[in-house]
Amino acid sequence: MELPAETVKDLTNRLRRIEGQVRALQQMLADERDCREIVTQLSAANKALEQTGFVLVAAGLTWCLEDPERSAAEGYELADVQKMFTKLA
């Protein structure tokens, strides 16, 4: 799947922020922070991962619609990308 450089940069930045959130969660556990605070942060990290996945799949759908023959030749038929979307939903 061919993704625009801007999309790759956005996805990379999102994943770096999530990585920071996960490190903060580890520290919260080590510091024996309140369970409710930890769950709140877990929820935020999970939501950020979901949103990153949606951005990725949306870019894939766009690519498939713009060049369906090429995307199918590379193993990304529209139906396959739609299945990826339903995995995230």
VEXNUDREN-789929 format. One record per atom (N, C-alpha, C): residue number from 1; residue in one letter; chain; atom name; y negated, x negated, z negated. Coordinates in steps of 0.02 Angstrom, whole numbers, always signed. Layout:
% residues N
r kolmi = NUM; vexgu = A; vomar = A; lonu = CA; north = Y; east = X; up = Z
...
//
This chain:
% residues 89
r kolmi = 1; vexgu = M; vomar = A; lonu = N; north = +58; east = -42; up = +0
r kolmi = 1; vexgu = M; vomar = A; lonu = CA; north = +0; east = +0; up = +0
r kolmi = 1; vexgu = M; vomar = A; lonu = C; north = -62; east = -45; up = +0
r kolmi = 2; vexgu = E; vomar = A; lonu = N; north = -107; east = -30; up = +43
r kolmi = 2; vexgu = E; vomar = A; lonu = CA; north = -168; east = -69; up = +48
r kolmi = 2; vexgu = E; vomar = A; lonu = C; north = -224; east = -33; up = +9
r kolmi = 3; vexgu = L; vomar = A; lonu = N; north = -250; east = -67; up = -41
r kolmi = 3; vexgu = L; vomar = A; lonu = CA; north = -303; east = -39; up = -82
r kolmi = 3; vexgu = L; vomar = A; lonu = C; north = -368; east = -75; up = -69
r kolmi = 4; vexgu = P; vomar = A; lonu = N; north = -424; east = -40; up = -68
r kolmi = 4; vexgu = P; vomar = A; lonu = CA; north = -488; east = -73; up = -60
r kolmi = 4; vexgu = P; vomar = A; lonu = C; north = -501; east = -121; up = -118
r kolmi = 5; vexgu = A; vomar = A; lonu = N; north = -535; east = -176; up = -103
r kolmi = 5; vexgu = A; vomar = A; lonu = CA; north = -550; east = -227; up = -154
r kolmi = 5; vexgu = A; vomar = A; lonu = C; north = -586; east = -196; up = -214
r kolmi = 6; vexgu = E; vomar = A; lonu = N; north = -630; east = -148; up = -201
r kolmi = 6; vexgu = E; vomar = A; lonu = CA; north = -667; east = -116; up = -255
r kolmi = 6; vexgu = E; vomar = A; lonu = C; north = -620; east = -78; up = -302
r kolmi = 7; vexgu = T; vomar = A; lonu = N; north = -570; east = -46; up = -273
r kolmi = 7; vexgu = T; vomar = A; lonu = CA; north = -522; east = -9; up = -314
r kolmi = 7; vexgu = T; vomar = A; lonu = C; north = -480; east = -57; up = -356
r kolmi = 8; vexgu = V; vomar = A; lonu = N; north = -459; east = -112; up = -326
r kolmi = 8; vexgu = V; vomar = A; lonu = CA; north = -419; east = -162; up = -363
r kolmi = 8; vexgu = V; vomar = A; lonu = C; north = -461; east = -189; up = -421
r kolmi = 9; vexgu = K; vomar = A; lonu = N; north = -525; east = -203; up = -408
r kolmi = 9; vexgu = K; vomar = A; lonu = CA; north = -568; east = -228; up = -461
r kolmi = 9; vexgu = K; vomar = A; lonu = C; north = -575; east = -177; up = -517
r kolmi = 10; vexgu = D; vomar = A; lonu = N; north = -585; east = -114; up = -499
r kolmi = 10; vexgu = D; vomar = A; lonu = CA; north = -591; east = -61; up = -549
r kolmi = 10; vexgu = D; vomar = A; lonu = C; north = -527; east = -55; up = -590
r kolmi = 11; vexgu = L; vomar = A; lonu = N; north = -469; east = -55; up = -557
r kolmi = 11; vexgu = L; vomar = A; lonu = CA; north = -405; east = -50; up = -592
r kolmi = 11; vexgu = L; vomar = A; lonu = C; north = -395; east = -110; up = -639
r kolmi = 12; vexgu = T; vomar = A; lonu = N; north = -412; east = -169; up = -615
r kolmi = 12; vexgu = T; vomar = A; lonu = CA; north = -405; east = -229; up = -656
r kolmi = 12; vexgu = T; vomar = A; lonu = C; north = -449; east = -225; up = -718
r kolmi = 13; vexgu = N; vomar = A; lonu = N; north = -511; east = -203; up = -709
r kolmi = 13; vexgu = N; vomar = A; lonu = CA; north = -557; east = -196; up = -766
r kolmi = 13; vexgu = N; vomar = A; lonu = C; north = -531; east = -145; up = -816
r kolmi = 14; vexgu = R; vomar = A; lonu = N; north = -505; east = -89; up = -790
r kolmi = 14; vexgu = R; vomar = A; lonu = CA; north = -477; east = -38; up = -835
r kolmi = 14; vexgu = R; vomar = A; lonu = C; north = -419; east = -66; up = -876
r kolmi = 15; vexgu = L; vomar = A; lonu = N; north = -375; east = -103; up = -842
r kolmi = 15; vexgu = L; vomar = A; lonu = CA; north = -317; east = -131; up = -877
r kolmi = 15; vexgu = L; vomar = A; lonu = C; north = -337; east = -184; up = -929
r kolmi = 16; vexgu = R; vomar = A; lonu = N; north = -389; east = -221; up = -914
r kolmi = 16; vexgu = R; vomar = A; lonu = CA; north = -413; east = -270; up = -964
r kolmi = 16; vexgu = R; vomar = A; lonu = C; north = -441; east = -235; up = -1026
r kolmi = 17; vexgu = R; vomar = A; lonu = N; north = -477; east = -180; up = -1015
r kolmi = 17; vexgu = R; vomar = A; lonu = CA; north = -502; east = -142; up = -1073
r kolmi = 17; vexgu = R; vomar = A; lonu = C; north = -444; east = -114; up = -1114
r kolmi = 18; vexgu = I; vomar = A; lonu = N; north = -394; east = -89; up = -1079
r kolmi = 18; vexgu = I; vomar = A; lonu = CA; north = -335; east = -61; up = -1114
r kolmi = 18; vexgu = I; vomar = A; lonu = C; north = -300; east = -117; up = -1152
r kolmi = 19; vexgu = E; vomar = A; lonu = N; north = -295; east = -175; up = -1123
r kolmi = 19; vexgu = E; vomar = A; lonu = CA; north = -264; east = -232; up = -1157
r kolmi = 19; vexgu = E; vomar = A; lonu = C; north = -301; east = -246; up = -1222
r kolmi = 20; vexgu = G; vomar = A; lonu = N; north = -367; east = -243; up = -1220
r kolmi = 20; vexgu = G; vomar = A; lonu = CA; north = -407; east = -252; up = -1281
r kolmi = 20; vexgu = G; vomar = A; lonu = C; north = -393; east = -198; up = -1332
r kolmi = 21; vexgu = Q; vomar = A; lonu = N; north = -386; east = -137; up = -1308
r kolmi = 21; vexgu = Q; vomar = A; lonu = CA; north = -370; east = -82; up = -1354
r kolmi = 21; vexgu = Q; vomar = A; lonu = C; north = -303; east = -93; up = -1388
r kolmi = 22; vexgu = V; vomar = A; lonu = N; north = -254; east = -117; up = -1350
r kolmi = 22; vexgu = V; vomar = A; lonu = CA; north = -187; east = -127; up = -1378
r kolmi = 22; vexgu = V; vomar = A; lonu = C; north = -190; east = -184; up = -1430
r kolmi = 23; vexgu = R; vomar = A; lonu = N; north = -227; east = -237; up = -1415
r kolmi = 23; vexgu = R; vomar = A; lonu = CA; north = -234; east = -291; up = -1464
r kolmi = 23; vexgu = R; vomar = A; lonu = C; north = -268; east = -265; up = -1528
r kolmi = 24; vexgu = A; vomar = A; lonu = N; north = -318; east = -222; up = -1520
r kolmi = 24; vexgu = A; vomar = A; lonu = CA; north = -351; east = -193; up = -1578
r kolmi = 24; vexgu = A; vomar = A; lonu = C; north = -303; east = -149; up = -1618
r kolmi = 25; vexgu = L; vomar = A; lonu = N; north = -260; east = -114; up = -1583
r kolmi = 25; vexgu = L; vomar = A; lonu = CA; north = -209; east = -74; up = -1618
r kolmi = 25; vexgu = L; vomar = A; lonu = C; north = -162; east = -118; up = -1659
r kolmi = 26; vexgu = Q; vomar = A; lonu = N; north = -142; east = -173; up = -1631
r kolmi = 26; vexgu = Q; vomar = A; lonu = CA; north = -99; east = -219; up = -1668
r kolmi = 26; vexgu = Q; vomar = A; lonu = C; north = -134; east = -244; up = -1731
r kolmi = 27; vexgu = Q; vomar = A; lonu = N; north = -198; east = -259; up = -1725
r kolmi = 27; vexgu = Q; vomar = A; lonu = CA; north = -237; east = -282; up = -1782
r kolmi = 27; vexgu = Q; vomar = A; lonu = C; north = -244; east = -227; up = -1834
r kolmi = 28; vexgu = M; vomar = A; lonu = N; north = -254; east = -166; up = -1810
r kolmi = 28; vexgu = M; vomar = A; lonu = CA; north = -259; east = -109; up = -1857
r kolmi = 28; vexgu = M; vomar = A; lonu = C; north = -195; east = -102; up = -1898
r kolmi = 29; vexgu = L; vomar = A; lonu = N; north = -138; east = -111; up = -1866
r kolmi = 29; vexgu = L; vomar = A; lonu = CA; north = -74; east = -108; up = -1902
r kolmi = 29; vexgu = L; vomar = A; lonu = C; north = -69; east = -165; up = -1953
r kolmi = 30; vexgu = A; vomar = A; lonu = N; north = -88; east = -224; up = -1931
r kolmi = 30; vexgu = A; vomar = A; lonu = CA; north = -85; east = -282; up = -1976
r kolmi = 30; vexgu = A; vomar = A; lonu = C; north = -132; east = -273; up = -2036
r kolmi = 31; vexgu = D; vomar = A; lonu = N; north = -188; east = -240; up = -2024
r kolmi = 31; vexgu = D; vomar = A; lonu = CA; north = -237; east = -229; up = -2077
r kolmi = 31; vexgu = D; vomar = A; lonu = C; north = -221; east = -167; up = -2119
r kolmi = 32; vexgu = E; vomar = A; lonu = N; north = -165; east = -135; up = -2102
r kolmi = 32; vexgu = E; vomar = A; lonu = CA; north = -142; east = -75; up = -2138
r kolmi = 32; vexgu = E; vomar = A; lonu = C; north = -196; east = -20; up = -2139
r kolmi = 33; vexgu = R; vomar = A; lonu = N; north = -226; east = -9; up = -2080
r kolmi = 33; vexgu = R; vomar = A; lonu = CA; north = -277; east = +42; up = -2074
r kolmi = 33; vexgu = R; vomar = A; lonu = C; north = -245; east = +111; up = -2079
r kolmi = 34; vexgu = D; vomar = A; lonu = N; north = -286; east = +160; up = -2090
r kolmi = 34; vexgu = D; vomar = A; lonu = CA; north = -264; east = +229; up = -2098
r kolmi = 34; vexgu = D; vomar = A; lonu = C; north = -227; east = +252; up = -2036
r kolmi = 35; vexgu = C; vomar = A; lonu = N; north = -172; east = +286; up = -2046
r kolmi = 35; vexgu = C; vomar = A; lonu = CA; north = -130; east = +311; up = -1992
r kolmi = 35; vexgu = C; vomar = A; lonu = C; north = -169; east = +354; up = -1943
r kolmi = 36; vexgu = R; vomar = A; lonu = N; north = -213; east = +396; up = -1969
r kolmi = 36; vexgu = R; vomar = A; lonu = CA; north = -252; east = +440; up = -1925
r kolmi = 36; vexgu = R; vomar = A; lonu = C; north = -296; east = +400; up = -1877
r kolmi = 37; vexgu = E; vomar = A; lonu = N; north = -325; east = +346; up = -1902
r kolmi = 37; vexgu = E; vomar = A; lonu = CA; north = -366; east = +303; up = -1859
r kolmi = 37; vexgu = E; vomar = A; lonu = C; north = -324; east = +271; up = -1804
r kolmi = 38; vexgu = I; vomar = A; lonu = N; north = -265; east = +249; up = -1823
r kolmi = 38; vexgu = I; vomar = A; lonu = CA; north = -221; east = +216; up = -1774
r kolmi = 38; vexgu = I; vomar = A; lonu = C; north = -200; east = +267; up = -1721
r kolmi = 39; vexgu = V; vomar = A; lonu = N; north = -181; east = +326; up = -1741
r kolmi = 39; vexgu = V; vomar = A; lonu = CA; north = -160; east = +377; up = -1693
r kolmi = 39; vexgu = V; vomar = A; lonu = C; north = -218; east = +394; up = -1646
r kolmi = 40; vexgu = T; vomar = A; lonu = N; north = -278; east = +398; up = -1671
r kolmi = 40; vexgu = T; vomar = A; lonu = CA; north = -336; east = +412; up = -1629
r kolmi = 40; vexgu = T; vomar = A; lonu = C; north = -343; east = +358; up = -1576
r kolmi = 41; vexgu = Q; vomar = A; lonu = N; north = -336; east = +296; up = -1595
r kolmi = 41; vexgu = Q; vomar = A; lonu = CA; north = -342; east = +241; up = -1548
r kolmi = 41; vexgu = Q; vomar = A; lonu = C; north = -283; east = +238; up = -1499
r kolmi = 42; vexgu = L; vomar = A; lonu = N; north = -223; east = +255; up = -1523
r kolmi = 42; vexgu = L; vomar = A; lonu = CA; north = -165; east = +260; up = -1478
r kolmi = 42; vexgu = L; vomar = A; lonu = C; north = -177; east = +312; up = -1425
r kolmi = 43; vexgu = S; vomar = A; lonu = N; north = -204; east = +368; up = -1445
r kolmi = 43; vexgu = S; vomar = A; lonu = CA; north = -219; east = +422; up = -1398
r kolmi = 43; vexgu = S; vomar = A; lonu = C; north = -270; east = +399; up = -1346
r kolmi = 44; vexgu = A; vomar = A; lonu = N; north = -321; east = +363; up = -1367
r kolmi = 44; vexgu = A; vomar = A; lonu = CA; north = -371; east = +338; up = -1321
r kolmi = 44; vexgu = A; vomar = A; lonu = C; north = -341; east = +289; up = -1271
r kolmi = 45; vexgu = A; vomar = A; lonu = N; north = -298; east = +244; up = -1294
r kolmi = 45; vexgu = A; vomar = A; lonu = CA; north = -267; east = +196; up = -1250
r kolmi = 45; vexgu = A; vomar = A; lonu = C; north = -220; east = +231; up = -1200
r kolmi = 46; vexgu = N; vomar = A; lonu = N; north = -184; east = +280; up = -1224
r kolmi = 46; vexgu = N; vomar = A; lonu = CA; north = -139; east = +319; up = -1181
r kolmi = 46; vexgu = N; vomar = A; lonu = C; north = -179; east = +355; up = -1127
r kolmi = 47; vexgu = K; vomar = A; lonu = N; north = -234; east = +386; up = -1146
r kolmi = 47; vexgu = K; vomar = A; lonu = CA; north = -276; east = +422; up = -1097
r kolmi = 47; vexgu = K; vomar = A; lonu = C; north = -303; east = +373; up = -1045
r kolmi = 48; vexgu = A; vomar = A; lonu = N; north = -323; east = +314; up = -1067
r kolmi = 48; vexgu = A; vomar = A; lonu = CA; north = -350; east = +264; up = -1021
r kolmi = 48; vexgu = A; vomar = A; lonu = C; north = -296; east = +241; up = -971
r kolmi = 49; vexgu = L; vomar = A; lonu = N; north = -235; east = +234; up = -994
r kolmi = 49; vexgu = L; vomar = A; lonu = CA; north = -180; east = +216; up = -949
r kolmi = 49; vexgu = L; vomar = A; lonu = C; north = -168; east = +272; up = -898
r kolmi = 50; vexgu = E; vomar = A; lonu = N; north = -168; east = +334; up = -921
r kolmi = 50; vexgu = E; vomar = A; lonu = CA; north = -159; east = +390; up = -876
r kolmi = 50; vexgu = E; vomar = A; lonu = C; north = -213; east = +391; up = -822
r kolmi = 51; vexgu = Q; vomar = A; lonu = N; north = -275; east = +383; up = -842
r kolmi = 51; vexgu = Q; vomar = A; lonu = CA; north = -330; east = +383; up = -795
r kolmi = 51; vexgu = Q; vomar = A; lonu = C; north = -324; east = +326; up = -745
r kolmi = 52; vexgu = T; vomar = A; lonu = N; north = -302; east = +269; up = -767
r kolmi = 52; vexgu = T; vomar = A; lonu = CA; north = -291; east = +212; up = -722
r kolmi = 52; vexgu = T; vomar = A; lonu = C; north = -238; east = +230; up = -670
r kolmi = 53; vexgu = G; vomar = A; lonu = N; north = -185; east = +261; up = -693
r kolmi = 53; vexgu = G; vomar = A; lonu = CA; north = -132; east = +283; up = -647
r kolmi = 53; vexgu = G; vomar = A; lonu = C; north = -158; east = +333; up = -596
r kolmi = 54; vexgu = F; vomar = A; lonu = N; north = -199; east = +379; up = -618
r kolmi = 54; vexgu = F; vomar = A; lonu = CA; north = -227; east = +429; up = -571
r kolmi = 54; vexgu = F; vomar = A; lonu = C; north = -272; east = +397; up = -519
r kolmi = 55; vexgu = V; vomar = A; lonu = N; north = -311; east = +348; up = -539
r kolmi = 55; vexgu = V; vomar = A; lonu = CA; north = -354; east = +312; up = -491
r kolmi = 55; vexgu = V; vomar = A; lonu = C; north = -311; east = +276; up = -439
r kolmi = 56; vexgu = L; vomar = A; lonu = N; north = -257; east = +245; up = -462
r kolmi = 56; vexgu = L; vomar = A; lonu = CA; north = -212; east = +209; up = -417
r kolmi = 56; vexgu = L; vomar = A; lonu = C; north = -179; east = +257; up = -367
r kolmi = 57; vexgu = V; vomar = A; lonu = N; north = -153; east = +312; up = -392
r kolmi = 57; vexgu = V; vomar = A; lonu = CA; north = -119; east = +359; up = -348
r kolmi = 57; vexgu = V; vomar = A; lonu = C; north = -168; east = +393; up = -300
r kolmi = 58; vexgu = A; vomar = A; lonu = N; north = -228; east = +408; up = -325
r kolmi = 58; vexgu = A; vomar = A; lonu = CA; north = -279; east = +439; up = -281
r kolmi = 58; vexgu = A; vomar = A; lonu = C; north = -296; east = +391; up = -223
r kolmi = 59; vexgu = A; vomar = A; lonu = N; north = -301; east = +327; up = -238
r kolmi = 59; vexgu = A; vomar = A; lonu = CA; north = -314; east = +278; up = -185
r kolmi = 59; vexgu = A; vomar = A; lonu = C; north = -256; east = +276; up = -137
r kolmi = 60; vexgu = G; vomar = A; lonu = N; north = -195; east = +281; up = -163
r kolmi = 60; vexgu = G; vomar = A; lonu = CA; north = -136; east = +282; up = -120
r kolmi = 60; vexgu = G; vomar = A; lonu = C; north = -134; east = +343; up = -75
r kolmi = 61; vexgu = L; vomar = A; lonu = N; north = -152; east = +401; up = -103
r kolmi = 61; vexgu = L; vomar = A; lonu = CA; north = -154; east = +462; up = -62
r kolmi = 61; vexgu = L; vomar = A; lonu = C; north = -206; east = +456; up = -7
r kolmi = 62; vexgu = T; vomar = A; lonu = N; north = -263; east = +428; up = -24
r kolmi = 62; vexgu = T; vomar = A; lonu = CA; north = -315; east = +418; up = +26
r kolmi = 62; vexgu = T; vomar = A; lonu = C; north = -290; east = +374; up = +82
r kolmi = 63; vexgu = W; vomar = A; lonu = N; north = -257; east = +319; up = +64
r kolmi = 63; vexgu = W; vomar = A; lonu = CA; north = -230; east = +273; up = +114
r kolmi = 63; vexgu = W; vomar = A; lonu = C; north = -180; east = +308; up = +159
r kolmi = 64; vexgu = C; vomar = A; lonu = N; north = -136; east = +347; up = +129
r kolmi = 64; vexgu = C; vomar = A; lonu = CA; north = -86; east = +383; up = +169
r kolmi = 64; vexgu = C; vomar = A; lonu = C; north = -117; east = +433; up = +217
r kolmi = 65; vexgu = L; vomar = A; lonu = N; north = -169; east = +466; up = +195
r kolmi = 65; vexgu = L; vomar = A; lonu = CA; north = -202; east = +516; up = +237
r kolmi = 65; vexgu = L; vomar = A; lonu = C; north = -243; east = +484; up = +293
r kolmi = 66; vexgu = E; vomar = A; lonu = N; north = -271; east = +426; up = +279
r kolmi = 66; vexgu = E; vomar = A; lonu = CA; north = -312; east = +392; up = +329
r kolmi = 66; vexgu = E; vomar = A; lonu = C; north = -269; east = +359; up = +383
r kolmi = 67; vexgu = D; vomar = A; lonu = N; north = -210; east = +336; up = +365
r kolmi = 67; vexgu = D; vomar = A; lonu = CA; north = -167; east = +302; up = +414
r kolmi = 67; vexgu = D; vomar = A; lonu = C; north = -94; east = +320; up = +400
r kolmi = 68; vexgu = P; vomar = A; lonu = N; north = -74; east = +382; up = +415
r kolmi = 68; vexgu = P; vomar = A; lonu = CA; north = -7; east = +405; up = +397
r kolmi = 68; vexgu = P; vomar = A; lonu = C; north = +49; east = +366; up = +431
r kolmi = 69; vexgu = E; vomar = A; lonu = N; north = +39; east = +344; up = +493
r kolmi = 69; vexgu = E; vomar = A; lonu = CA; north = +92; east = +307; up = +527
r kolmi = 69; vexgu = E; vomar = A; lonu = C; north = +105; east = +239; up = +493
r kolmi = 70; vexgu = R; vomar = A; lonu = N; north = +51; east = +204; up = +478
r kolmi = 70; vexgu = R; vomar = A; lonu = CA; north = +58; east = +138; up = +446
r kolmi = 70; vexgu = R; vomar = A; lonu = C; north = +87; east = +145; up = +376
r kolmi = 71; vexgu = S; vomar = A; lonu = N; north = +62; east = +194; up = +338
r kolmi = 71; vexgu = S; vomar = A; lonu = CA; north = +87; east = +202; up = +270
r kolmi = 71; vexgu = S; vomar = A; lonu = C; north = +161; east = +220; up = +270
r kolmi = 72; vexgu = A; vomar = A; lonu = N; north = +182; east = +262; up = +317
r kolmi = 72; vexgu = A; vomar = A; lonu = CA; north = +253; east = +279; up = +322
r kolmi = 72; vexgu = A; vomar = A; lonu = C; north = +295; east = +218; up = +341
r kolmi = 73; vexgu = A; vomar = A; lonu = N; north = +268; east = +178; up = +387
r kolmi = 73; vexgu = A; vomar = A; lonu = CA; north = +304; east = +117; up = +408
r kolmi = 73; vexgu = A; vomar = A; lonu = C; north = +313; east = +68; up = +351
r kolmi = 74; vexgu = E; vomar = A; lonu = N; north = +266; east = +69; up = +303
r kolmi = 74; vexgu = E; vomar = A; lonu = CA; north = +270; east = +24; up = +246
r kolmi = 74; vexgu = E; vomar = A; lonu = C; north = +306; east = +56; up = +187
r kolmi = 75; vexgu = G; vomar = A; lonu = N; north = +334; east = +115; up = +197
r kolmi = 75; vexgu = G; vomar = A; lonu = CA; north = +375; east = +147; up = +145
r kolmi = 75; vexgu = G; vomar = A; lonu = C; north = +336; east = +192; up = +99
r kolmi = 76; vexgu = Y; vomar = A; lonu = N; north = +276; east = +211; up = +118
r kolmi = 76; vexgu = Y; vomar = A; lonu = CA; north = +235; east = +255; up = +78
r kolmi = 76; vexgu = Y; vomar = A; lonu = C; north = +218; east = +319; up = +116
r kolmi = 77; vexgu = E; vomar = A; lonu = N; north = +268; east = +360; up = +125
r kolmi = 77; vexgu = E; vomar = A; lonu = CA; north = +255; east = +425; up = +156
r kolmi = 77; vexgu = E; vomar = A; lonu = C; north = +218; east = +468; up = +105
r kolmi = 78; vexgu = L; vomar = A; lonu = N; north = +180; east = +515; up = +131
r kolmi = 78; vexgu = L; vomar = A; lonu = CA; north = +139; east = +557; up = +89
r kolmi = 78; vexgu = L; vomar = A; lonu = C; north = +179; east = +590; up = +33
r kolmi = 79; vexgu = A; vomar = A; lonu = N; north = +238; east = +613; up = +48
r kolmi = 79; vexgu = A; vomar = A; lonu = CA; north = +280; east = +646; up = -3
r kolmi = 79; vexgu = A; vomar = A; lonu = C; north = +298; east = +598; up = -59
r kolmi = 80; vexgu = D; vomar = A; lonu = N; north = +309; east = +534; up = -43
r kolmi = 80; vexgu = D; vomar = A; lonu = CA; north = +325; east = +484; up = -94
r kolmi = 80; vexgu = D; vomar = A; lonu = C; north = +266; east = +473; up = -141
r kolmi = 81; vexgu = V; vomar = A; lonu = N; north = +207; east = +469; up = -113
r kolmi = 81; vexgu = V; vomar = A; lonu = CA; north = +147; east = +459; up = -154
r kolmi = 81; vexgu = V; vomar = A; lonu = C; north = +133; east = +521; up = -196
r kolmi = 82; vexgu = Q; vomar = A; lonu = N; north = +146; east = +579; up = -169
r kolmi = 82; vexgu = Q; vomar = A; lonu = CA; north = +138; east = +640; up = -208
r kolmi = 82; vexgu = Q; vomar = A; lonu = C; north = +186; east = +641; up = -267
r kolmi = 83; vexgu = K; vomar = A; lonu = N; north = +246; east = +615; up = -258
r kolmi = 83; vexgu = K; vomar = A; lonu = CA; north = +294; east = +610; up = -313
r kolmi = 83; vexgu = K; vomar = A; lonu = C; north = +268; east = +563; up = -368
r kolmi = 84; vexgu = M; vomar = A; lonu = N; north = +235; east = +509; up = -348
r kolmi = 84; vexgu = M; vomar = A; lonu = CA; north = +205; east = +464; up = -397
r kolmi = 84; vexgu = M; vomar = A; lonu = C; north = +153; east = +501; up = -439
r kolmi = 85; vexgu = F; vomar = A; lonu = N; north = +114; east = +544; up = -406
r kolmi = 85; vexgu = F; vomar = A; lonu = CA; north = +64; east = +582; up = -441
r kolmi = 85; vexgu = F; vomar = A; lonu = C; north = +96; east = +628; up = -493
r kolmi = 86; vexgu = T; vomar = A; lonu = N; north = +149; east = +662; up = -474
r kolmi = 86; vexgu = T; vomar = A; lonu = CA; north = +181; east = +708; up = -521
r kolmi = 86; vexgu = T; vomar = A; lonu = C; north = +212; east = +671; up = -580
r kolmi = 87; vexgu = K; vomar = A; lonu = N; north = +231; east = +609; up = -571
r kolmi = 87; vexgu = K; vomar = A; lonu = CA; north = +257; east = +569; up = -628
r kolmi = 87; vexgu = K; vomar = A; lonu = C; north = +203; east = +559; up = -681
r kolmi = 88; vexgu = L; vomar = A; lonu = N; north = +141; east = +556; up = -658
r kolmi = 88; vexgu = L; vomar = A; lonu = CA; north = +86; east = +546; up = -705
r kolmi = 88; vexgu = L; vomar = A; lonu = C; north = +62; east = +610; up = -737
r kolmi = 89; vexgu = A; vomar = A; lonu = N; north = +73; east = +665; up = -703
r kolmi = 89; vexgu = A; vomar = A; lonu = CA; north = +47; east = +730; up = -728
r kolmi = 89; vexgu = A; vomar = A; lonu = C; north = +88; east = +757; up = -785
//
